[in-house]
């Protein structure tokens, strides 16, 4: 199953701050996450980087509390919400 991520409050603050000191690749990922987003979309947007490296960055951002993994029933809700917005 694809992993789906959302931006946390801390991630939103870090994305908005021009002086956060975050590396460029972290900023790129945070900029991508406007609502829930799955890992395939992130990998597609960062295709110039190896998939394993992008996965490591996602894990690091999750560990830092800037993004959160949507789990189980939350992921189903996120998918349904996303489909409802499209139509």
ZADO-1210 file (C-alpha; in nm, 4 decimals, padded with zeros to 6 digits):
<atoms>
<atom x="00.0000" y="00.0000" z="00.0000" code="UNK" pos="1"/>
<atom x="00.1222" y="00.3481" z="-00.0845" code="UNK" pos="2"/>
<atom x="00.2144" y="00.5716" z="00.2034" code="UNK" pos="3"/>
<atom x="00.0281" y="00.8993" z="00.2300" code="UNK" pos="4"/>
<atom x="00.1648" y="01.2046" z="00.4092" code="UNK" pos="5"/>
<atom x="00.0237" y="01.5268" z="00.5492" code="UNK" pos="6"/>
<atom x="00.2003" y="01.8386" z="00.6675" code="UNK" pos="7"/>
<atom x="00.2044" y="01.8952" z="01.0435" code="UNK" pos="8"/>
<atom x="00.1760" y="02.2318" z="01.2168" code="UNK" pos="9"/>
<atom x="00.5544" y="02.2313" z="01.2672" code="UNK" pos="10"/>
<atom x="00.6045" y="02.1476" z="00.8998" code="UNK" pos="11"/>
<atom x="00.3758" y="02.4298" z="00.7966" code="UNK" pos="12"/>
<atom x="00.5751" y="02.6744" z="01.0101" code="UNK" pos="13"/>
<atom x="00.9047" y="02.5449" z="00.8693" code="UNK" pos="14"/>
<atom x="00.7738" y="02.5760" z="00.5134" code="UNK" pos="15"/>
<atom x="00.6619" y="02.9352" z="00.5751" code="UNK" pos="16"/>
<atom x="00.9882" y="03.0398" z="00.7412" code="UNK" pos="17"/>
<atom x="01.2562" y="03.1718" z="00.5089" code="UNK" pos="18"/>
<atom x="01.5113" y="03.1324" z="00.7885" code="UNK" pos="19"/>
<atom x="01.4339" y="02.7754" z="00.8878" code="UNK" pos="20"/>
<atom x="01.7759" y="02.6529" z="00.7762" code="UNK" pos="21"/>
<atom x="01.6196" y="02.3471" z="00.6118" code="UNK" pos="22"/>
<atom x="01.8118" y="02.1863" z="00.3270" code="UNK" pos="23"/>
<atom x="01.6711" y="02.2489" z="-00.0208" code="UNK" pos="24"/>
<atom x="01.5484" y="01.8911" z="-00.0633" code="UNK" pos="25"/>
<atom x="01.3436" y="01.9130" z="00.2598" code="UNK" pos="26"/>
<atom x="01.1943" y="02.2436" z="00.1469" code="UNK" pos="27"/>
<atom x="01.1003" y="02.0895" z="-00.1888" code="UNK" pos="28"/>
<atom x="00.9102" y="01.8118" z="-00.0161" code="UNK" pos="29"/>
<atom x="00.7359" y="02.0475" z="00.2259" code="UNK" pos="30"/>
<atom x="00.6316" y="02.2687" z="-00.0674" code="UNK" pos="31"/>
<atom x="00.4734" y="01.9674" z="-00.2392" code="UNK" pos="32"/>
<atom x="00.2496" y="01.8850" z="00.0565" code="UNK" pos="33"/>
<atom x="-00.0518" y="02.1167" z="00.0339" code="UNK" pos="34"/>
<atom x="-00.2986" y="01.8493" z="00.1468" code="UNK" pos="35"/>
<atom x="-00.2497" y="01.4765" z="00.1748" code="UNK" pos="36"/>
<atom x="-00.0099" y="01.3408" z="-00.0853" code="UNK" pos="37"/>
<atom x="00.1060" y="00.9880" z="-00.1554" code="UNK" pos="38"/>
<atom x="00.4644" y="00.8810" z="-00.1937" code="UNK" pos="39"/>
<atom x="00.4233" y="00.8133" z="-00.5671" code="UNK" pos="40"/>
<atom x="00.3399" y="01.1788" z="-00.6284" code="UNK" pos="41"/>
<atom x="00.6391" y="01.2900" z="-00.4232" code="UNK" pos="42"/>
<atom x="00.8709" y="01.0504" z="-00.6058" code="UNK" pos="43"/>
<atom x="00.7373" y="01.1713" z="-00.9399" code="UNK" pos="44"/>
<atom x="00.8008" y="01.5354" z="-00.8497" code="UNK" pos="45"/>
<atom x="01.1543" y="01.4533" z="-00.7296" code="UNK" pos="46"/>
<atom x="01.2418" y="01.2037" z="-01.0008" code="UNK" pos="47"/>
<atom x="01.5889" y="01.3511" z="-01.0434" code="UNK" pos="48"/>
<atom x="01.6736" y="01.1966" z="-00.7038" code="UNK" pos="49"/>
<atom x="01.7000" y="00.8224" z="-00.6334" code="UNK" pos="50"/>
<atom x="01.3816" y="00.6742" z="-00.4819" code="UNK" pos="51"/>
<atom x="01.5685" y="00.5377" z="-00.1820" code="UNK" pos="52"/>
<atom x="01.7064" y="00.8840" z="-00.1044" code="UNK" pos="53"/>
<atom x="01.3593" y="01.0404" z="-00.1270" code="UNK" pos="54"/>
<atom x="01.2263" y="00.7701" z="00.1090" code="UNK" pos="55"/>
<atom x="01.5064" y="00.8522" z="00.3548" code="UNK" pos="56"/>
<atom x="01.4186" y="01.2222" z="00.3394" code="UNK" pos="57"/>
<atom x="01.0518" y="01.1430" z="00.4013" code="UNK" pos="58"/>
<atom x="01.1477" y="00.9296" z="00.7016" code="UNK" pos="59"/>
<atom x="01.3686" y="01.2101" z="00.8351" code="UNK" pos="60"/>
<atom x="01.0935" y="01.4716" z="00.7926" code="UNK" pos="61"/>
<atom x="00.8534" y="01.2375" z="00.9718" code="UNK" pos="62"/>
<atom x="01.1024" y="01.1859" z="01.2552" code="UNK" pos="63"/>
<atom x="01.1481" y="01.5634" z="01.2849" code="UNK" pos="64"/>
<atom x="00.7699" y="01.6034" z="01.3101" code="UNK" pos="65"/>
<atom x="00.7339" y="01.8122" z="00.9927" code="UNK" pos="66"/>
<atom x="00.5185" y="01.5550" z="00.8136" code="UNK" pos="67"/>
<atom x="00.3008" y="01.2713" z="00.9374" code="UNK" pos="68"/>
<atom x="00.2135" y="00.9401" z="00.7838" code="UNK" pos="69"/>
<atom x="-00.1599" y="00.8911" z="00.7380" code="UNK" pos="70"/>
<atom x="-00.2417" y="00.5437" z="00.8663" code="UNK" pos="71"/>
<atom x="-00.5177" y="00.2869" z="00.8303" code="UNK" pos="72"/>
<atom x="-00.8666" y="00.4300" z="00.8352" code="UNK" pos="73"/>
<atom x="-00.7245" y="00.7828" z="00.8170" code="UNK" pos="74"/>
<atom x="-00.5777" y="00.6945" z="00.4793" code="UNK" pos="75"/>
<atom x="-00.9143" y="00.5740" z="00.3508" code="UNK" pos="76"/>
<atom x="-01.0708" y="00.8972" z="00.4696" code="UNK" pos="77"/>
<atom x="-00.7981" y="01.0986" z="00.3013" code="UNK" pos="78"/>
<atom x="-00.8537" y="00.9163" z="-00.0287" code="UNK" pos="79"/>
<atom x="-01.2318" y="00.9673" z="-00.0145" code="UNK" pos="80"/>
<atom x="-01.1865" y="01.3358" z="00.0686" code="UNK" pos="81"/>
<atom x="-00.9455" y="01.3747" z="-00.2178" code="UNK" pos="82"/>
<atom x="-01.1861" y="01.2129" z="-00.4645" code="UNK" pos="83"/>
<atom x="-01.4718" y="01.4331" z="-00.3414" code="UNK" pos="84"/>
<atom x="-01.2646" y="01.7462" z="-00.4012" code="UNK" pos="85"/>
<atom x="-01.1890" y="01.6431" z="-00.7592" code="UNK" pos="86"/>
<atom x="-01.5572" y="01.6205" z="-00.8538" code="UNK" pos="87"/>
</atoms>
